[in-house]
Amino acid sequence: MNQLIEEGLNNEQKQAVEQLSNCVVAAGAGSGKTFVLARRFAHLVVDENIAVENILTLTFTNKAATEMYQRIYQTLVDIAQKATNVQVKQRAQTAVSDFYKSRIQTIDSYCASIVRQSARFYGIRPDFIQDNDKAIEFARNKALPFILEHRKSEALKQLLQKKSLEQIAEELFVESYAYHSNIGKPIDFDRYLQTQINQIEQSWTKSVSKVMDLTRHILSCNPKLDFQLTCTPPDKQELHAYFSVYQNTSKQSVSKADLNDQSKAIEQMKKDLFVWINDVYKIKKTKLPTEKAEEKLEGEGYRQQLLDLRDLYPTLSAMISYILNFEYLVELVPVIKEFHTLCDIEKRATGVLTFSDISSLALQTLLEHPEIRYTEKQSIQKIMIDEFQDNNKEQRDMLFLLAENEQRMDKSIPQAAELCPQKLFFVGDEKQSIYRFRGADVSVFRQLKDDLGGKEIYLGTNYRSHPSLIAGFNTIFGGYKYPQTDDELDFLDSTTSDSDSLSSDKTDKVSNACSVFLQSHQLKEDVQFPLFEATYARVKANFYTRENPTVKQKYKAQSRIHVCLCDDSKKSEYDDLSDMDKPISKDETLAIFTAQKIRDMLNEKKEYKASDFAILFRSLSKQFLYEKHLRRLNVPYVTETIKDFFGDAPVNDIYNLLRIVVYPQDAKAFGAVLRSPFVKLSVAGLATCLVATKEDTTKEILYTSQNGSNLLGEEREKYYEGLERYQTLCAQAHELSCADLLSKLWYNEGYRFECSWNLDVSLFAELYDYLFELARLVDQEGGGLSEFIDKLDDLKDPKKKLEGMDIPLERQGAVKLMTIHKSKGLEFPVVFLGGISNTARAVNDSIAYFNKETGLSLNFPKSKDIPECESNWFYTSMKQLETQKDQAELRRLLYVAATRAEKELYIIGDYSIPVKEIDTVAKSCKTLGEVLCYLMGNVVNDPKKAKDNNYLTKIEYGYPNGKMFSLLLPVFAQFEGEKNPPFIFEEIPRISRNQLQETSCKNTVISIQEAKEKIGSFYKNAQVIETSLVPNLYRNPSHLQEELKIEQNLRSSQFNFQNENGAQEKVSLYPEIEALINTVEGFEYTDFGTIAHAYVESAFTGNPVLISPKIVTLLTSKQLNTIEKAAKKMTQTFVDSELGKSAKQAKWVESEYAFKMIIKNKESDKQEGSNQKQKVILNGTIDLLFEEAQIIAASGNKSKKLVIVDFKTDQIENPEQHYLQLALYRRAGAKMRNIAPENTECWLYYLRTGHTVNISKECAKVNIEKLLFKTV
């Protein structure tokens, strides 16, 4: 390995960089995996002489891909500059110059590139877009109407006993489609249904046999029991026949006579089932004898047999529940299949696909089309995949296909022996797999080592966090001994301890220790360590700094993990207090504590600045409380996701003012504007104006002079000043962009200063930046003020949140607020993990569950005829598995959050003591640690929790119930009484509203005069920097005539057209198109014109018609069909015209012919003092261009004639307004085809009417330079 590449690598990293055979690199938090990947890339280029375009580097997110690109490029640049070896230098320089060819991308974008090659095979548009949210929204919009069409379904009626129509639409139809089906691999409902039948038949036979044995034994042991099993349950054959009846019925393969006979047998079987299970229930409910009483009974084991029957009964009732509801399941399957098919059709029509669609189609392409696979394999010599723990088996299989032997062409997934031995390099960390909701499967990553023959490299040094923090992580997450002395902490030094942590860390383990990540001794008996759980190996620390890489630092073994909890017990003494004296809610208490702690640390510890802090959340439901109290204490903050965008004044004030411009009759917005800083009316003044508006309900505008006529004095002046502002804004709304309108309101109207002289609201000012970005995006999409208001209206939905707004803010130093998922890959000196006692959502209460083995299972209502009936068997088992996987991911989520910290970690949460035990705890527990021990004791002694099969661990190692606090509680309790525990406990005091007011910032409001004095001198003495305006040289010919405001003589109207003979012709419009344009919001004449042009283009190129997904999403299938029919008719009318026939017969014809042409103003050279030539760059597209032969009259010779056709969908046919545009096309076309301008014809073709207009003479007369440079 080259010395420049090896520099800075530890032994583990060096081994990873040099590894040539297929392998897995387990890279923990802060282990330098990006550094390793960049060096390995350089090693492959410099030492192995592999071209940059032959190395495929895949990541999980765009952000990671961008960082990877920059790091690798900079590494190669450094080597190219510093290398002394001629060959190394030359290879690095070549790599730098060719780096634009590099293939560093997300795995999603790579999959998309594969699918674009094969789109035609699967009926997919090659211009598809990847948009999960939009695809799910399509399904959501279809679901409820679809259910209403099937509202007579008996199965849906059954589900309606548990859920509403909206919930059924979302949980059963939308979620089953969005998260478990895709266009490449739809759910195979029939196969799954047969799998369920097979499993239930086998389990039923075993369970019934065991129940019968148990009941016989119990009844024989206790003659006093006056119970008998009055009937027998169905056997396997009878059950099979029962299932077959409903399957055949759904396929309509049973005659009515047979169905009647079978129905009678089914009803009898159901009655027998009810009788039998009720008999079993009576026996199960028999009083359990004591051990002494059991000695008097006949036979042995009576007590245990009764306990076994009680344990078996829930499973038995769950199977019966499935059997009884099978008919409804069979009825629903074709309905769900039909819905999925409709959604697939929508995807194909719109070209809007999900990540899952593209990933599945990419794998399908590589499997079914070896020729595409072969081409990809040829172009890739090495594959490096980062963050692979966040991918799944589908993506693993795809990479295996790309890494297979070059000669292999089988349509199957290759085995390890069939792979190229030196092609795959996987990097990931099973402890950081937190994207299960996106389809990530950590078990795939855990199995990779075995798939590749056991080759794994472990990067076990954390370069990010303080050694004491790392020691705490080892203890909390892995159950390792926490160092009690500085020397024991020193053992974590990566340069002195054993480099192989995976084998040597057992010596540091604490016997039977509690830990967040599971260990074998924590599992219940007969439970195998599941693949979906992550394992933890001891992590080492870095004792050296970048400034002094050779001098080892000395660190204290002192905890840097702070556990801060508040008591949320319901104490009786709170009952008699007033609302202002009662304790604030526990969620707000945590927010207050966090904000105050950060403020105090900023004031007391000068080493920290605001940007050193991050507050991480599992969900954003309580984020607004933290924002509120950070603002209260004037602590600057920034958040990537604004949950309550309309929670503060600036957004509401500006929104309401702009809203009454668009909707002048909106009384609510009008009232809000009158109270806002734009007008500042009092409450009484507002009431006066609102009364005036009610007197005349016919008014189209509320903000008028008449509605303020009853105001007096200063109120009247404010109203009319505001009215003048409003009228100006209405006039400007037609001329300015949304972004410009916002800027005028913010700066010119003084709202910015409203936020400047009150420190309490100064942080509100930042919301303007988000508003401005939203406005800019609307402008960019061609929208106007009404579209901007509609976009803001959409954000007012409480379920909506503003996120992904990557914009530069005025201040740089600010506390970061984000979800744990968003924080992945980042690091902060101080991390606050908020709300560890909260659950992100209601756990596992969906109406449907899905797994890859048995498919979809539904939660029908429990039968009232079966006592203590459980949900159906598959639903219960799937729910149990889902719960276990949720808990496994919760462990990983906690780990990701904690390991973002570099210096200090604060874990913030609450606990609650049962009301009956509050006094006991108060007497016996003196410290927070003792309280936590008491709570842990309650968990251990709860028999119901001990028997809960939703969890894998023995009860003494905790009862994880969807809360991070529950995962940490056994670890907290374990260290009570230790001299040097891994964490520091701190009780968070509960305070009242009255107490909170006393701690708020004082005197934060300054007068306008003080504000002027404070900032006036700065602006007065500021240097004025003048910059020249850089002109935009690019012009579009189709817009020039309007931009230059060239006067026209309108000699035609919408309904009349003057033809060449001067006669008036009636224009034949398409009324169905007019109707759609008038009724479909967002669908404009320009959109229809785009579609019509696309059909004409297709007529001459033979290419399929591609309509923009943006347009398609506005229309229903019926509306789109109407437009397509009209466009086809227009196209055919043109093709049948003389002009169209000429174009069809032409030997050279081009559609959508793009060009660029520079036009210079020669007159500017003659002007005195002119130091710069005037020029315009035309950027245009000619609709149709063709050449045909013509005979010159004078000589009889043949020559070429160029014909230019421009298609118009104008409502008003006025050829004069297009003279300049066609004159420019004439000049450009003549130059490009080397044909004399006088041999060039210019035609307008009006698609709506079929009118053709030859404007060649008029175009020849246009003085282009004079019009373009008329200011000269």
Buried (B, 14 or more C-beta within 10 A) or exposed (E): BBEBBBEEBBEBBBBBBBBEEBBBBBBBBBBBBBBBBBBBBBBBBBBEEBBBBBBBBBBBBEBBBEBBBEBBBEBBBBBBEEBEBEEBBEBBBBBBEBBEEBBBBBBBBBBBEBBBBBBEBBEBBEEBBBBBEBBBBBBBEBBBEBBEEBEEBEBBEBBBEBBEBEBBBBBBBBBBBBBBBBBBBBBEBBEBBBBBBEBBBEBBBEBBEBBBEBBEBBBEBBEEBEBEBEEEBBEEEEBEBBBEBBBBBBEEEBEEEEBEEBEEEBEEBBEBBBBBBEBBBBBBBBEEBEEEEBEEBEEEBBBEBBBBBBEBBBBBBBBBBBBBBBBBBBBBBEBBBEBBEBBBEBBBBBBBBBBBBBBBBBBBBBBEBBEBBBEBBEEBBBBBBBBBBBBBBBBBBBBBBBBBBEEBEEEEBBEBEBBBBBBBBBBBBBBBBBBBEBBBBBBBBBBBBEBBBEBBBBBBBBBBBBBBBBBBBBBBBBBBBBBEEBEBBBBBBBEEBBBEBBEEBEEBBBEEBBBBBBBEEBBEEEBEEBBBBBBBBBBBBBBBEEEEEEEEEEBEBEBBBBBBBBBBBEBEEEEEEEEEEBBBEBBBBBBBBBBBBBBEBBEEEEEBBBBBBBBBBBBBBBBBBBBBBBBBBBBBBBBBBBBBBBBBBBBBBBBBBBBBBBBBEBEEBBBBBBBBBBBBBBEEBBEBBBEBBEEEEEEEBBBBEEBBEBBEEEBBEBBBEBBEBBBEBBEBBEEBBBBEBBBBBBEEBEBBBBBBBBBBBBBBBBBBBBBBBBBBBBBEEEBBBBBBBBBBEEBEEEEEBBBEBEEEEEEEEBBBBBBBBBBBBEBBBBBBBBBBBBBBEEBBEBBBBBBEEBBBBBBBBBBEBBBEBBBBBBBBBBBBBBBBBBBBBBBBBBBBBBBBBBBBBBBBBBBBBEEEBBEEBEEEBEEBBBBBBBBBEEBBEEEEBBEBBBBBBBBBBBBBBBBBBBBBBBBBBBBBEEEEBBBEBBEBEBBBBEBBEEEEEEEBEBEEEEBEEEEEEEEEEEEEEEEEEEEEEEBEBBEBBEEEEBEEEEEBBEBEBBEEEEEEBEBEEBEEBBEBBEEBEBBEEEBBBBBBBBBBBBBBEEEEBEBBBBBBBBBEEEBBEBBBEBBBBBBBBBBEBEBBEBBEEBEEBBBBBEBEBEBBBEEBEEEEEEEEEBBBEBBBBBBBBBBBEEEEEEEEEEEBBBBBBBBBBBBEBBBBBBBBBBBBBBBBBBEBBEBEBEBBBBBBBBBBBBBBBBBBEBBBEBEBBEBBBEEE
